[in-house]
Amino acid sequence: MSNTMFSILHQTSAVLVGEGVARIDGFDVHEVGQDSVKLHDITAVAGFGLPVGLLIAFSFDQTLLGDILDKATGALPVPDDERELYLRETAAEVVNTVLGLCTADFQLREVAISLSPPVVMEGVRDIQRRGDAVFASMEILTDKGAVSVNLFGPRHLFDDRLNYKH
């Protein structure tokens, strides 16, 4: 998981800084071994197929996600009644971009790694580790808020909304 974590950390930072959205102020990385993970208001989840075999959940602070949206839309006004929809779509787009860039970091020339489309969830939620599940997390701290990135594996234990399969 550590190579995957490093790649996600690097690519997320590059996207945020490269788009001029935020300045990176630091990182808080928790390697494998956590018993629970807390998701924030808006979380976008996508997964890598084998050989990586992980689900990755990006939970965004509202302020940071709003700034990403504002930077992406530029001078185009976002109607107030559609802002929540745009925020969800922005979260999904960031996850798609970051994880797509990560696939190049894995250097698996002989193997194509599948990437599932992001599923966006709303609401705070705690996920407790069960059985053979493995959790790892990191938080990327910026001047506009934080994004928590949580890795869940093996992927076959979870559905796309991070519920355990029975």
N, C-alpha and C positions, 0 to 999 in steps of 0.2 A: 504493500500500500504506500510505502514512503516515496517511491518514484512517482506514483500517480499523484500523491499529495503535492510533491514539489512542482510537478508540471502544472497542476491546477493553480497553485499559489502564484507561480511565475506568470502564467497566461492571464489569470484574472487581473493581476497587478498591471500587466502590460496593456490590457484592454482599457482599464479605468484611467490609467495615466495617458496612454496613447490617444484616447478620445478626448482628452482634456477635461475629464469629468471630475477627477479627484486626485489629491496628493496622498500617497501611501505614508501613513504614520507608524505602522508597525504590524506585527503578526503575533498571534497567540495560537500555537500549534499543540494539539493534544493527540499524541500517537494512539495506536491501537490499545484498547483496554477499557474504554469507557463503558459504564453500565447504562447510561441514558443520554439522550440527545434532546435538546429543546429547539423547536422550530419557531420562527418569528411570524409576523403578520402575513407576509407574502413569501412563499417558498416555491421555487421551480425545481422539479426533479427530473433527471434524465439518467439513462444508464448506458454503460458500455457492455457489449456482449463479450463472450470469451475471446481471448484468454484473460482479459482484465476482469470481467464479471462483477462489476460493482454498480450500485445506484449512487448517484451524487445529488445532494440536495443543497441548493443555494438559498439561504434565508437572508432577505435584504431588510436593512433599516429603511423605514419609509422615506426619510430625508434623502438618503443616497439614491434610492430607486427613483424618487421624484427628480433629482438632479440629472440622472442618466436620461430619463424621459425628456426633460427640458432641453438637454444638450442635443438629443437625437432629433427632436422636432424643430429646433431652432426657432425661426420666426413664425412657423405655422402654429396657429392657436389650437389648443386641445379643448374641445367643449367640456365644461365642468361635468355634465351628466355622463360623459364617456371617459373621464380621467381614470377611473378604477380599471376599466377594460384596457386602456392604454398602458397602465402600470403593469398589469398581468402580462400583456404581450411583450413589454420591455424586459421583464424578468426572464421570460422564455427565450427571447432573442439573445440576451447576454449569455445565458447558459449554453445555447446552441453555438455561439461564437467561441466561447472559452473551450468547451469540450471538443469542438471541431479542431481547434488549434492544438489541443493536447494530443490528438491522435498522431500527429507528426512527431511528437516528442517520444513516443513509445518505441520507435524504430523497429517495428515488426514488419519488415519488408515482405515476408512471405505470407503474412496473414492480414486479411482485412478485418478491422474492428468495427462492429456495428454500433450505432449510436441511436438510442430510442428518442423519439420526439419528446420535448419537455412537457410535463404535466404541471400545471400551476395550481397550488393549493393556498387557501387563505385561512388565517386563524392561527393562534398560538397552540402548540401541541407538544407534548412530551412523548418520546418513544423509549420504552424500556428494552434493554437487551435480553434476549431469550436464547437458550440452547447454544447452537453453534454460530450464532450471529456475531459479527465483528463490527465495531463502530470505530471511527476515527473522525476527528474534527479539527478545524482551524478557523480562526477569525482573522479577516483582513481589515485592519483599522485604517480609516481614511479621515481626512478633514471634513468629510460630508456625512459620516456615519460608517457603519460596519456592514460587512457581508460575512455571514457564517457559512462555511462550506463543510458539509458532513458527508462522510462516505459510509455506505452500508454494504456489507457483503456477508456471505456470498449472495449474489443477486437472486438466485432461485428461491430464496427464503421470503422475498417480499414482492408485493405487486407494485405497480407504478405510483401508488399513493402512499407507499411505505407502510402498508398494513402487512402483517405476517400472513403468509399463505397457510392454510390448514392442511 
